[in-house]
């Protein structure tokens, strides 16, 4: 009886924790290239 209630709660908490960790780690990862190394204004050069 108790495992029918506690099991899904624990499974949901673990799944939510893994999803939250994945979301935070993907949002805080550094960019692949440095955006500051690119020119912003080109003054008409192509």
C-alpha positions, 0 to 999 in steps of 0.5 A: 500500500505504501509503495503504491503512494511513495513509488510514483512520488520518488520516481517523479522527483527523480525525473524532475531533478534530472530534467531540471539539471539538464535544463540548467546545464544546457542554459549555462554552458558556454557558447561554441564561438566567442561572439565578441570576436566578430565585428558588429559594424561592417561599414558597408564592407561585404 
